[in-house]
């Protein structure tokens, strides 16, 4: 997603920050929010997350593929000091580490055929065998192996 211009007018910045209640801790976005309570703002013809805009105002453009994560675990917070960059995997691991993930994953998922040690072995075989060969070896479909290697499943490891 294209970054915002850091050459915004004082009026635009004043309008952005007028939607925020600053405290010693979180700076809470009080304008539009989505169903997960993340602040939203319409910018350059697109709906953007307010915490991402805040991060960009403070730190500059966000590289493609990176997420803006909250150290405070408060979705409407736009305090740049509470925001940090990470990958999707970093976000999942942060969620699990902090006990916010309520769904079953990994070996806890009811229909899983693989154990954690097997998934770690699959990850170590990237580039050494084809996905089809890895799948045959572990008795799973090659698409399952692809999901593991792309970290769309078992991302908590």
C-alpha positions in Angstrom: 0.0 0.0 0.0 1.4 3.4 -0.9 2.6 5.5 1.9 1.1 8.8 2.8 3.0 12.0 1.9 4.9 13.3 4.9 4.4 16.8 3.4 0.9 17.0 4.6 -0.4 20.5 5.4 -0.6 21.6 9.0 -4.4 21.7 8.6 -4.5 18.1 7.5 -2.4 17.0 10.4 -4.4 19.1 12.8 -7.6 17.5 11.5 -6.0 14.0 11.9 -4.9 14.6 15.5 -8.3 16.2 16.4 -9.8 12.7 16.2 -7.4 11.5 18.9 -7.6 11.7 22.7 -4.1 11.7 24.0 -3.3 10.4 27.5 -0.1 9.4 29.2 -0.5 5.9 27.7 -2.7 5.2 24.6 -3.8 7.9 22.2 -7.3 6.7 21.3 -8.8 7.3 17.9 -12.4 8.5 18.3 -13.5 8.8 14.7 -14.5 5.9 12.4 -13.5 2.4 13.4 -14.0 -1.1 11.9 -15.6 -4.0 13.7 -12.3 -4.9 15.3 -12.1 -1.3 16.7 -9.1 -0.2 14.5 -9.4 3.4 13.6 -10.1 4.2 10.0 -9.6 7.3 7.8 -10.4 8.0 4.1 -7.2 9.1 2.4 -6.3 9.4 -1.3 -9.5 7.5 -2.3 -8.9 4.6 0.1 -9.9 3.6 3.6 -6.7 3.4 5.6 -5.9 2.3 9.2 -5.3 5.3 11.5 -2.5 3.5 13.4 -0.7 3.0 10.1 -1.0 6.7 9.3 0.2 7.6 12.7 3.2 5.4 12.3 4.0 6.9 8.9 3.7 10.4 10.3 6.2 9.6 13.0 8.5 7.3 11.2 8.1 7.5 7.4 6.9 5.0 4.8 6.1 1.4 5.7 7.8 -1.2 3.5 5.3 -3.4 1.6 4.4 -6.6 3.4 5.0 -5.2 6.9 2.3 -4.7 9.5 2.0 -2.0 12.2 1.6 -3.9 15.5 0.5 -2.5 18.9 2.7 -3.1 22.0 -0.3 -2.0 24.0 -2.8 -4.4 22.4 -5.3 -1.6 22.1 -6.6 -1.5 18.5 -7.8 2.2 18.5 -4.5 3.4 19.9 -2.5 5.6 17.5 0.4 6.5 19.9 3.5 6.1 17.7 5.4 5.0 20.8 3.1 2.0 21.1 3.5 1.0 17.4 6.1 -1.2 15.8 6.7 -2.9 12.5 6.5 -6.7 12.0 5.4 -9.4 9.7 2.1 -11.3 9.8 4.0 -14.1 11.5 5.3 -11.6 14.1 1.7 -10.5 14.7 0.5 -14.1 15.2 3.3 -14.9 17.6 2.8 -11.7 19.6 -0.9 -12.6 19.8 -0.2 -16.2 21.1 2.6 -15.0 23.4 0.2 -12.5 25.1 -2.6 -15.1 25.3 -5.0 -13.1 23.0 -5.5 -16.0 20.6 -8.6 -18.0 21.5 -8.7 -20.4 18.6 -7.0 -23.7 18.4 -3.9 -23.9 16.3 -1.1 -26.4 15.7 -1.5 -29.7 17.5 -4.4 -28.2 19.4 -6.5 -28.1 16.2 -8.9 -31.0 16.1 -8.2 -32.3 12.6 -4.4 -31.8 12.4 -2.4 -34.7 11.0 1.0 -33.3 11.8 2.9 -32.7 15.1 5.0 -29.7 15.8 8.3 -31.5 15.3 7.1 -32.7 11.8 6.1 -29.2 10.8 9.5 -27.9 11.9 11.1 -30.6 9.8 9.0 -29.6 6.8 10.2 -26.0 7.2 13.8 -27.2 7.3 13.2 -29.1 4.0 12.4 -26.0 2.0 14.4 -26.0 -1.2 15.7 -29.5 -0.6 12.7 -31.4 -1.7 9.6 -30.5 -3.7 6.3 -29.8 -1.9 4.9 -32.9 -3.4 7.8 -35.1 -2.2 7.6 -33.5 1.3 3.8 -34.2 1.3 4.3 -37.8 0.3 6.9 -38.3 3.0 4.7 -36.9 5.8 1.4 -38.4 4.4 -0.2 -35.0 3.7 -1.3 -33.2 0.5 1.3 -31.0 -1.2 -1.1 -28.0 -0.7 -0.8 -28.5 3.1 3.0 -28.3 2.7 2.6 -25.2 0.7 0.5 -23.5 3.4 3.2 -24.4 6.0 6.0 -23.1 3.9 4.1 -19.8 3.1 3.2 -19.6 6.8 -0.5 -19.4 6.2 -0.8 -22.4 8.5 1.3 -23.2 11.5 2.4 -19.5 11.5 2.9 -19.6 15.3 6.1 -21.7 14.9 
